[in-house]
Amino acid sequence: MTPDTSAAPRVDRALEAGNRRRLAAYAARHFEWRCGDDGVATITLARPERKNPLTFESYAELRDLFRSLAYADDVRAVVLQGAGGNFSSGGDVHEIIGPLTKMSMPDLLAFTRMTGDLVKAMRACPQPVVAAIDGVCAGAGAIMAMASDLRVGTARSKTAFLFTRVGLAGCDMGACALLPRIVGQGRASDLLYTGRSLGGEEALQWGFFNRVAEPDALEAQAVAWAAEIAAGPNFAHAMTKRMLHQEWTMGVDEAIEAEAQAQAICMMTQDFHRAYHAFVAKQRPEFKGD
């Protein structure tokens, strides 16, 4: 009996419609967004007169955008930056901190869960995120930098997890889980207990920054790095990001098995075959993410 495949094209189209979207034309309301033909999208926190603080609305929109990136087929890497020589001063004192002092416990928990969901969305989106950090990078701004995959900073930048300075615990938005994995337990303890500023050169020495650039070259370097990543095998990059995140809670044997499965999946992609044929022909492969 010959199977009926007449419905297959409709199923394929439905899957495509349900799992793919284009974000180049996305109209951001609470920050700036642009997406180039090279697959690099740039998010700019753009309230320079206040050092780019976050509001309830910008938190929520950033969370939702990073969630949407899981379905975007026109974005292969993301640059996150601030306008006017600063990254972000964190939660707006007047628009967030003040109202928080008047909220009930259920409302406070709803807020802290929302801010944590932003970090979850950044870690879950398949695109590598490159943070370009200049000037003030404090509070939730420091958390967003921490939640990014790669960080380019400037020598004059000042990164501060300053929650204890306002009477709060350093365990905010995943800081006690993520920061020690980047800079080590002792150094993370220093930053989270004291709330002191981490200068750019020290951030590079500690491994919080991957690179340091001059302020006037910061955006260009971050975008160029993101473009280099975007030109690579984005399915494989997404797998790398997923495994880097998931293996934090695995034992070595479990991690090796998970990587065996992940790599076998990547070996089924056309990008893997393109890379092989390009190598044989002594050419540079053109990755397409399939």
C-alpha positions as CSV (number, residue, x, y, z in Angstrom):
1,M,0.0,0.0,0.0
2,T,1.4,3.4,-1.0
3,P,1.3,5.9,1.8
4,D,-0.7,9.1,1.3
5,T,1.7,12.0,1.2
6,S,-0.7,14.6,-0.1
7,A,-0.8,16.4,3.3
8,A,2.9,16.6,3.7
9,P,3.4,20.0,2.0
10,R,0.7,21.5,4.2
11,V,2.3,20.1,7.3
12,D,5.7,21.5,6.2
13,R,4.2,24.9,5.6
14,A,2.4,24.8,9.0
15,L,5.7,23.9,10.7
16,E,7.5,26.6,8.9
17,A,4.9,29.2,9.8
18,G,4.8,28.1,13.4
19,N,8.5,27.9,14.0
20,R,10.0,30.7,11.9
21,R,9.6,34.4,11.9
22,R,11.6,37.4,10.7
23,L,12.5,40.1,13.1
24,A,14.3,42.6,10.8
25,A,11.2,44.8,10.8
26,Y,10.5,44.5,14.5
27,A,9.5,47.9,15.9
28,A,10.9,48.2,19.4
29,R,9.1,50.6,21.8
30,H,11.5,50.9,24.8
31,F,15.0,50.6,23.2
32,E,16.5,50.7,19.7
33,W,16.6,47.6,17.4
34,R,18.2,47.1,14.1
35,C,19.0,44.0,12.1
36,G,21.4,43.9,9.2
37,D,21.6,41.7,6.1
38,D,24.6,39.9,7.7
39,G,22.3,38.4,10.4
40,V,23.6,40.7,13.2
41,A,20.9,42.4,15.3
42,T,21.8,45.3,17.6
43,I,19.8,46.2,20.7
44,T,20.7,49.7,22.0
45,L,19.5,50.8,25.5
46,A,18.7,54.4,24.5
47,R,18.1,56.6,27.5
48,P,21.5,58.3,27.5
49,E,20.4,61.3,29.7
50,R,19.8,58.8,32.5
51,K,22.6,56.3,31.7
52,N,20.2,54.0,30.0
53,P,18.2,52.7,33.0
54,L,15.6,49.9,32.7
55,T,11.9,50.3,33.4
56,F,9.2,47.7,34.0
57,E,8.2,48.1,30.3
58,S,11.7,47.7,29.0
59,Y,12.3,44.6,31.1
60,A,9.2,43.0,29.7
61,E,9.9,43.9,26.1
62,L,13.5,42.7,26.3
63,R,12.3,39.4,27.8
64,D,9.7,39.0,25.1
65,L,12.2,39.9,22.3
66,F,14.8,37.4,23.5
67,R,12.1,34.7,23.7
68,S,11.1,35.6,20.1
69,L,14.7,35.2,18.9
70,A,14.3,31.4,19.3
71,Y,12.1,31.5,16.2
72,A,14.0,34.2,14.2
73,D,15.6,32.9,11.0
74,D,17.1,36.3,10.0
75,V,19.1,36.8,13.2
76,R,22.3,34.8,13.8
77,A,24.0,36.9,16.5
78,V,23.0,39.8,18.7
79,V,25.0,42.9,20.0
80,L,23.7,44.5,23.2
81,Q,24.9,48.0,24.0
82,G,24.0,51.3,25.6
83,A,23.9,54.8,24.1
84,G,25.9,57.8,25.1
85,G,29.0,56.3,26.5
86,N,27.3,54.1,29.1
87,F,25.9,50.6,29.1
88,S,23.1,50.7,31.7
89,S,22.7,52.0,35.2
90,G,20.2,49.2,36.0
91,G,16.7,49.7,37.3
92,D,15.5,53.2,37.1
93,V,15.4,54.7,40.6
94,H,12.3,56.7,40.1
95,E,10.4,54.3,37.8
96,I,11.3,51.0,39.4
97,I,13.0,51.4,42.8
98,G,10.5,53.9,44.2
99,P,7.4,51.9,43.2
100,L,9.0,48.7,44.6
101,T,9.0,50.2,48.1
102,K,5.2,50.4,48.0
103,M,4.4,46.9,46.6
104,S,3.0,43.9,48.3
105,M,4.9,40.7,48.6
106,P,3.0,39.0,45.7
107,D,3.7,42.0,43.4
108,L,7.4,42.0,44.4
109,L,7.7,38.4,43.6
110,A,6.1,38.9,40.3
111,F,8.6,41.6,39.5
112,T,11.7,39.6,40.6
113,R,10.5,36.6,38.6
114,M,10.0,38.8,35.5
115,T,13.6,40.2,35.8
116,G,14.9,36.6,36.2
117,D,12.9,35.6,33.1
118,L,14.9,38.1,31.1
119,V,18.1,36.3,32.0
120,K,16.4,32.9,31.2
121,A,15.4,34.3,27.8
122,M,18.9,35.5,27.0
123,R,20.4,32.2,28.0
124,A,17.8,30.2,26.0
125,C,17.9,32.2,22.8
126,P,20.0,30.3,20.3
127,Q,22.0,33.3,19.0
128,P,25.3,34.2,20.7
129,V,24.9,37.6,22.4
130,V,27.9,40.0,22.4
131,A,27.7,42.8,25.0
132,A,29.5,46.0,24.2
133,I,30.2,47.6,27.6
134,D,31.3,51.2,28.1
135,G,31.0,53.6,31.1
136,V,28.4,52.6,33.8
137,C,27.3,49.0,33.8
138,A,25.5,48.6,37.1
139,G,22.8,46.5,38.8
140,A,20.6,44.9,36.3
141,G,22.9,46.4,33.6
142,A,25.7,44.3,35.0
143,I,23.4,41.3,35.1
144,M,22.5,41.7,31.4
145,A,26.2,41.9,30.6
146,M,26.8,38.8,32.7
147,A,24.0,36.9,30.9
148,S,25.5,37.7,27.5
149,D,27.8,35.1,25.9
150,L,30.7,37.3,25.1
151,R,31.7,40.8,26.4
152,V,33.8,43.5,24.9
153,G,34.5,46.4,27.3
154,T,36.5,49.6,27.6
155,A,39.2,50.4,30.1
156,R,37.0,53.2,31.5
157,S,34.0,51.0,32.1
158,K,32.8,50.3,35.6
159,T,30.8,47.2,36.2
160,A,29.1,46.9,39.6
161,F,26.7,44.3,41.1
162,L,25.6,46.9,43.6
163,F,22.6,45.3,45.1
164,T,24.1,45.2,48.6
165,R,24.5,49.0,48.3
166,V,20.8,49.4,48.4
167,G,20.1,46.9,51.1
168,L,19.4,43.9,48.8
169,A,21.2,40.5,48.5
170,G,23.7,39.9,45.8
171,C,21.7,36.9,44.6
172,D,19.8,38.8,41.9
173,M,18.7,37.4,38.5
174,G,21.0,34.4,38.7
175,A,24.1,36.3,39.8
176,C,25.2,33.7,42.3
177,A,24.9,30.9,39.7
178,L,26.3,32.7,36.6
179,L,29.0,35.1,37.9
180,P,31.1,32.4,39.8
181,R,31.3,30.4,36.6
182,I,32.7,33.4,34.7
183,V,35.2,34.9,37.2
184,G,35.4,32.2,40.0
185,Q,33.8,31.8,43.4
186,G,36.1,34.1,45.3
187,R,36.0,37.0,42.9
188,A,32.3,36.7,42.5
189,S,32.0,36.8,46.3
190,D,34.1,40.0,46.3
191,L,31.8,41.7,43.8
192,L,28.5,40.5,45.2
193,Y,29.3,41.2,48.9
194,T,30.9,44.6,48.4
195,G,29.0,46.0,45.3
196,R,32.3,47.6,44.3
197,S,33.0,48.7,40.7
198,L,35.1,46.4,38.5
199,G,37.2,48.5,36.2
200,G,37.8,47.5,32.5
201,E,41.4,46.3,32.8
202,E,40.6,44.3,35.9
203,A,37.5,42.8,34.2
204,L,39.7,41.7,31.4
205,Q,42.2,40.1,33.8
206,W,39.5,38.3,35.7
207,G,37.9,37.0,32.5
208,F,34.6,38.9,32.8
209,F,35.6,40.8,29.6
210,N,36.8,38.8,26.7
211,R,38.3,41.8,25.0
212,V,38.9,45.5,25.7
213,A,38.5,48.2,23.0
214,E,38.9,51.9,22.8
215,P,35.6,53.7,23.4
216,D,35.3,55.0,19.9
217,A,36.0,51.5,18.4
218,L,33.8,49.6,20.9
219,E,30.6,49.2,18.8
220,A,32.6,48.4,15.6
221,Q,34.6,45.7,17.4
222,A,31.5,44.2,18.9
223,V,29.6,44.2,15.6
224,A,32.6,42.8,13.7
225,W,32.9,39.9,16.3
226,A,29.1,39.3,16.0
227,A,29.4,39.3,12.2
228,E,32.2,36.8,12.4
229,I,30.0,34.5,14.5
230,A,27.0,35.1,12.3
231,A,29.0,33.9,9.2
232,G,29.6,30.6,10.9
233,P,27.4,27.5,11.3
234,N,24.5,29.0,13.4
235,F,22.8,25.7,14.1
236,A,26.1,24.4,15.5
237,H,26.6,27.7,17.4
238,A,23.1,27.3,18.9
239,M,24.0,23.8,20.0
240,T,27.3,25.0,21.6
241,K,25.4,27.7,23.5
242,R,22.8,25.1,24.7
243,M,25.4,22.7,25.9
244,L,27.5,25.3,27.6
245,H,24.4,26.2,29.6
246,Q,23.0,22.7,30.2
247,E,26.3,21.1,31.2
248,W,26.7,23.3,34.3
249,T,24.4,20.8,36.1
250,M,25.9,17.6,34.6
251,G,28.6,15.2,35.8
252,V,31.5,14.6,33.4
253,D,30.2,11.2,32.1
254,E,26.7,12.7,31.6
255,A,28.2,15.7,29.8
256,I,30.3,13.5,27.5
257,E,27.2,11.5,26.5
258,A,25.2,14.7,26.0
259,E,27.9,16.1,23.7
260,A,28.1,12.8,21.8
261,Q,24.4,13.2,21.0
262,A,24.7,16.9,20.2
263,Q,27.6,16.3,17.9
264,A,25.9,13.5,16.1
265,I,23.0,15.8,15.4
266,C,25.3,18.4,14.0
267,M,26.9,15.8,11.7
268,M,23.5,15.5,10.1
269,T,23.5,19.1,9.0
270,Q,24.2,20.3,5.5
271,D,26.7,22.8,7.0
272,F,28.8,19.9,8.1
273,H,28.8,18.4,4.6
274,R,29.5,21.9,3.1
275,A,32.5,22.3,5.4
276,Y,33.9,18.9,4.3
277,H,33.5,19.5,0.6
278,A,34.9,23.0,0.9
279,F,38.0,21.6,2.8
280,V,38.5,19.0,0.1
281,A,38.3,21.8,-2.6
282,K,40.5,24.1,-0.5
283,Q,37.8,26.6,-0.4
284,R,36.1,28.6,2.5
285,P,32.7,27.0,3.4
286,E,29.6,29.1,3.2
287,F,27.4,28.2,6.1
288,K,23.6,28.4,5.8
289,G,22.4,27.1,9.1
290,D,20.7,23.9,7.7
